[in-house]
């Protein structure tokens, strides 16, 4: 039996959805993203005192920054397939427990080897975070409602960086740098305690009733071959855009504070202020473009434009501004270029999840999102090491400038690829011909 993607199943109110519970879960996922990115950003914020105290070279620091991603992709894929069959609530709970253990290890024994192993463990726990969180939100909202909840999760991510920058800088300045890891470890424990009572799997988690309530055939029972999903032009284009955006994000969390202090002459407080400004800019674009996307869709604009062109176009512009930021001298104009370059392209983390959810069956969505996260976060493995190698091979601040230009070109290329490849409506129509909901 073939199913026409345009003919949605009647929207009879078969399932009850608690709006209060849906937004309570969303709030906790936003806070989870905040803790997640504070965990990631803390290493970049302690980069200078850590390198000085432990006599760590730029290349060695690049290894530490990359180590969080050694098991990141593997765990993202594994947890994605588990999410197809197991409770997302408890997968998230276990994941955050690993985060806190890793942070407390660095606090107790701040040595190079311990930091390396702890960051690997942190990556094992954080790898599934984005995919599972997006999947958890998708269980509580219909397809045309998912832009805002997922955008808010990304707001939480950059809110984490914005809060971590001044807050953890104060801890580092007034105590010792390893106490910053204690603070983020405690934040994880607090989240776990609240999530135990608030967390719950949502109604749109598969089944004919879920499909009839959500209005999408892809939220019902049924599967298609994974190769048809993973090799689709839209999936590949979404991955290209995500790889580019994650490259920029890896610079923000691992190298931007060091670039500002060592190559541009900013103080620790000045560098943290700029990092916070970058995060706030990302939040502004995330909220603005999420509402713009939802408004365009309500007015009949295709998701290829409202989601695909918005995401890919934003990343393309971001790459151009990253290149410009390396060529502009320190000051207000450079700060603006940095904020746009590292803030604008990150909207793809919202649209990427919604693009994939649009044409992937819900019973395979956890795995598809997990694989998506696993692939795009490979930038987190490669970027800090490559960036560090370029910095270490040049003298003075020239290495930083060269690394910024190379990074900008890569981000620009990823955005352009997305502009040519992404077309979710085409993908949904194609996959619907293979999709057969189970008989009821």
C-alpha positions in Angstrom: 0.0 0.0 0.0 1.4 3.5 -0.9 0.5 6.6 1.0 0.1 10.1 -0.4 2.2 12.4 1.8 -0.2 15.2 1.2 -3.2 13.2 2.5 -2.7 13.3 6.3 -4.7 11.0 8.5 -7.8 12.6 10.0 -7.0 14.6 13.2 -9.5 13.0 15.5 -8.6 13.7 19.1 -7.7 10.1 20.0 -4.8 10.9 22.3 -4.8 13.3 25.2 -1.8 15.7 25.4 -1.1 17.7 28.5 0.1 21.1 27.4 1.4 21.8 30.8 3.5 18.6 30.8 4.7 19.3 27.2 6.1 22.7 28.2 7.5 21.4 31.5 9.4 18.8 29.7 10.5 21.4 27.1 11.7 23.7 29.9 13.8 20.8 31.4 15.3 20.1 28.0 16.2 23.8 27.7 18.0 23.6 31.1 19.6 20.4 30.0 21.1 22.2 26.9 22.3 25.0 29.2 24.2 22.5 31.5 25.4 20.6 28.4 27.1 23.6 26.9 28.4 24.9 30.2 30.1 21.6 30.4 31.7 22.0 27.0 32.6 25.7 27.4 34.4 25.3 30.7 37.5 23.9 29.1 37.9 26.9 26.7 37.4 29.3 29.6 40.2 27.7 31.6 42.4 27.3 28.6 45.0 29.9 29.4 45.6 29.1 33.2 45.4 25.4 32.4 48.1 25.6 29.7 50.2 27.7 32.0 49.8 25.5 35.2 50.2 22.2 33.4 52.8 23.3 30.8 50.4 22.3 28.0 51.3 23.3 24.4 48.7 24.5 21.9 48.8 21.1 20.2 48.3 19.2 23.5 45.4 21.6 24.4 43.9 20.9 21.0 44.0 17.2 21.9 42.2 17.9 25.1 39.6 20.0 23.3 39.0 17.2 20.7 38.9 14.4 23.2 35.3 15.0 24.2 34.4 13.9 20.7 36.4 10.6 20.6 33.3 8.5 21.7 30.7 11.3 21.0 29.6 10.0 17.6 29.6 6.3 18.7 27.4 7.0 21.7 25.1 9.3 19.7 24.4 6.5 17.2 24.0 3.9 19.9 21.6 5.9 22.0 19.7 6.9 18.9 18.8 3.3 18.2 18.1 2.7 21.9 15.7 5.6 21.8 13.6 3.8 19.2 12.8 1.1 21.8 13.6 2.5 25.3 12.4 5.4 27.4 14.0 8.7 26.5 13.4 9.9 30.1 15.8 7.3 31.6 18.4 7.5 28.8 18.7 11.3 29.5 19.0 10.6 33.2 21.8 8.1 32.8 23.5 10.5 30.3 23.7 13.4 32.8 25.0 11.1 35.5 28.1 10.5 33.3 28.5 14.2 32.8 28.7 14.9 36.5 31.1 12.1 37.2 33.5 13.3 34.6 33.5 16.9 35.9 34.1 15.9 39.5 37.1 13.8 38.3 38.8 16.9 36.9 38.0 18.9 40.0 39.5 16.2 42.3 42.6 15.5 40.2 43.4 18.3 37.7 46.2 16.6 35.7 46.6 16.2 32.0 45.9 12.5 31.9 42.9 12.8 34.2 41.5 15.7 32.1 41.9 13.7 28.9 40.1 10.6 30.2 37.4 12.7 31.9 36.7 14.6 28.7 36.4 11.3 26.8 33.9 10.1 29.4 32.1 13.4 29.1 31.8 12.9 25.4 30.4 9.4 25.9 27.6 10.9 28.0 27.1 14.1 25.9 27.1 12.5 22.5 23.4 11.5 22.6 22.2 14.8 24.2 21.1 16.7 21.1 19.5 13.8 19.3 17.7 12.5 22.4 16.5 16.0 23.4 15.1 16.8 19.9 13.5 13.3 19.9 12.0 13.9 23.3 10.5 17.3 22.2 9.1 15.7 19.1 7.2 13.2 21.2 5.2 16.2 22.7 4.6 18.4 19.7 3.1 18.0 16.2 5.3 18.6 13.1 4.1 22.2 12.5 4.7 23.0 16.2 8.3 21.7 16.6 10.2 24.8 15.5 9.8 26.7 18.7 10.5 23.9 21.3 13.6 22.8 19.4 14.7 26.4 19.0 14.3 26.9 22.7 16.6 24.0 23.4 19.3 25.7 21.2 18.6 28.9 23.1 19.5 26.9 26.2 22.7 25.7 24.7 23.9 29.2 23.9 22.4 30.5 27.2 24.7 28.0 28.8 27.7 29.5 27.1 26.5 33.1 27.9 26.0 32.3 31.6 29.2 30.1 31.8 31.4 32.8 30.3 31.1 35.5 33.1 30.0 33.1 35.9 32.8 30.5 35.5 35.4 33.3 34.7 34.5 34.7 38.2 35.1 31.3 39.8 38.4 30.9 37.9 39.6 34.4 38.9 38.5 34.1 42.6 39.4 30.5 43.2 41.4 28.0 41.2 40.5 27.0 37.7 39.6 23.4 38.5 36.8 24.6 40.8 34.9 25.6 37.6 34.5 21.9 36.9 33.0 21.3 40.3 30.4 24.0 39.6 29.2 22.4 36.4 29.2 19.0 38.0 26.8 20.2 40.7 24.6 21.7 38.0 24.2 18.3 36.5 23.2 16.7 39.8 20.5 19.3 40.4 19.1 18.7 36.9 18.9 15.0 37.5 16.9 15.5 40.8 14.3 17.7 39.1 14.1 15.6 35.9 13.3 12.5 38.0 9.9 14.0 38.8 9.2 16.1 35.7 10.5 13.9 32.8 8.1 11.8 30.9 7.9 10.3 27.4 5.3 12.0 25.1 2.3 10.7 23.3 3.7 11.1 19.7 6.1 8.2 20.1 4.8 5.9 17.5 1.5 4.2 16.7 -1.6 4.8 14.6 -3.2 6.9 17.4 -0.1 9.1 17.5 -0.3 9.6 13.8 -4.0 10.5 13.8 -3.4 13.1 16.6 -0.2 14.6 15.2 -1.5 14.9 11.6 1.5 13.2 10.0 1.7 9.8 8.5 5.3 9.6 9.6 4.2 9.7 13.3 2.4 6.4 12.8 3.6 2.7 12.8 5.8 1.9 9.9 9.4 1.9 8.7 11.5 2.3 5.5 15.1 1.1 4.8 17.6 3.3 6.5 19.7 3.7 3.4 16.7 5.5 1.8 16.8 8.0 4.6 20.6 8.4 5.1 21.4 8.6 1.4 18.7 11.1 0.5 19.8 14.5 -0.8 18.0 16.4 2.0 19.6 14.3 4.7 23.1 14.7 3.1 22.5 18.5 2.7 21.3 18.8 6.2 24.5 17.0 7.4 26.7 19.3 5.3 25.1 22.4 6.9 25.4 20.8 10.3 29.0 19.9 9.9 29.8 23.5 8.9 27.9 25.0 11.8 29.4 22.6 14.3 32.9 23.6 13.1 32.1 27.2 14.1 30.7 26.1 17.4 33.8 24.0 18.2 35.9 27.2 17.8 33.6 29.1 20.1 33.8 26.4 22.9 37.5 25.5 22.5 39.5 28.3 20.9 37.7 31.7 20.8 38.7 32.8 24.3 42.4 31.9 23.6 42.3 33.7 20.3 40.9 36.8 21.8 43.5 36.8 24.7 46.7 35.7 22.9 46.2 37.0 19.4 44.0 40.0 19.9 45.3 41.2 23.3 42.0 41.2 25.3 41.9 40.6 29.0 40.2 37.5 30.5 37.2 39.6 31.3 37.1 41.2 27.9 37.3 37.9 26.2 34.5 36.4 28.3 32.4 39.4 27.5 32.8 38.8 23.8 32.1 35.1 24.1 28.9 36.0 26.0 28.0 38.5 23.3 28.4 35.8 20.7 26.1 33.5 22.6 23.5 36.2 23.1 23.6 36.9 19.3 23.1 33.2 18.7 20.1 33.3 21.0 18.6 36.3 19.2 18.9 34.7 15.8 17.6 31.4 17.1 14.4 33.0 18.5 13.9 35.4 15.6 14.4 32.8 12.8 12.4 30.2 14.6 9.4 32.5 14.7 10.1 33.6 11.2 10.1 30.0 10.0 6.9 29.2 11.8 5.2 32.3 10.4 6.4 31.5 6.8 5.0 28.0 7.1 1.6 29.2 8.3 1.5 31.5 5.3 2.1 28.6 2.9 5.8 29.0 2.3 7.4 25.7 1.5 9.6 24.0 4.1 12.4 24.0 1.5 12.5 27.8 1.9 11.3 28.3 5.4 13.6 25.6 6.9 16.2 24.7 4.3 17.1 28.0 2.7 17.0 29.8 6.1 19.4 27.2 7.6 21.8 26.9 4.7 21.7 30.6 3.8 22.5 31.5 7.4 25.5 29.2 7.5 26.8 30.6 4.2 26.6 34.2 5.5 28.2 33.0 8.8 31.3 31.7 6.9 31.8 35.0 5.2 31.7 36.9 8.5 34.1 34.5 10.1 36.6 35.2 7.4 36.0 39.0 7.8 36.5 38.7 11.6 40.1 37.5 11.0 40.9 40.4 8.8 39.4 43.2 10.9 41.5 44.7 13.7 40.4 44.4 17.3 37.5 46.7 18.2 33.8 47.1 17.7 33.6 46.1 14.1 35.5 42.9 14.8 33.2 42.1 17.7 30.2 42.5 15.4 31.7 40.3 12.8 32.5 37.6 15.4 29.0 37.8 16.8 27.4 37.4 13.4 29.9 34.8 12.2 29.6 32.5 15.2 26.0 33.3 16.0 24.0 33.3 12.8 24.9 29.9 11.4 24.0 28.0 14.6 20.3 28.3 13.7 20.8 25.1 11.7 20.7 23.1 14.9 17.0 23.9 15.1 16.1 23.5 11.5 18.3 20.4 11.0 16.2 18.4 13.5 12.9 19.7 12.1 14.0 19.0 8.5 14.9 15.4 9.4 11.7 14.9 11.5 9.6 16.0 8.5 10.3 13.0 6.4 11.7 10.3 8.8 9.2 7.8 10.4 8.9 8.3 14.2 10.0 4.7 14.9 13.3 5.5 13.1 13.6 9.1 14.1 15.7 8.6 17.2 18.3 6.7 15.2 18.2 9.1 12.3 18.7 12.1 14.6 21.4 10.2 16.5 23.3 9.5 13.3 22.9 13.1 12.3 24.4 14.3 15.5 27.1 11.7 15.3 28.2 12.9 11.9 28.0 16.6 12.4 29.9 16.4 15.7 32.9 14.9 13.9 33.7 18.6 13.4 34.3 18.7 17.1 36.9 16.0 16.8 38.7 17.5 13.8 38.4 21.3 14.3 40.2 21.8 17.7 43.1 19.6 16.6 43.4 21.2 13.2 43.0 24.7 14.6 45.7 23.9 17.2 48.1 22.5 14.6 47.7 25.6 12.5 48.3 27.9 15.5 51.3 25.8 16.7 52.9 25.9 13.2 53.0 29.7 13.0 54.5 32.4 15.1 52.6 35.0 17.1 49.0 35.6 16.2 49.4 34.7 12.5 48.4 31.1 13.2 45.2 32.2 14.7 44.3 34.4 11.8 45.2 31.6 9.3 43.0 29.1 11.3 40.1 31.6 11.2 40.3 32.0 7.4 40.5 28.3 6.8 37.5 27.8 9.1 35.5 30.5 7.5 36.0 28.9 4.0 34.9 25.5 5.3 31.7 26.9 6.9 30.9 28.8 3.7 31.3 25.6 1.6 28.9 23.7 3.9 26.2 26.3 3.6 26.4 26.4 -0.2 26.1 22.6 -0.3 22.9 22.8 1.8 21.4 25.4 -0.5 21.7 23.0 -3.5 20.7 19.7 -1.7 17.9 20.4 0.8 14.3 19.8 -0.2 12.3 18.1 2.5 8.9 18.0 0.7 10.5 16.1 -2.2 12.0 13.6 0.3 8.7 13.2 2.2 6.9 12.4 -1.1 9.5 9.9 -2.1 9.7 8.1 1.2 5.9 8.1 1.6 5.7 5.7 -1.4 7.7 3.2 0.6 6.0 3.8 4.0 3.3 1.4 5.1 1.7 2.0 8.4 0.9 -1.2 10.3 -2.7 -2.5 10.0 -5.0 -1.7 12.9 
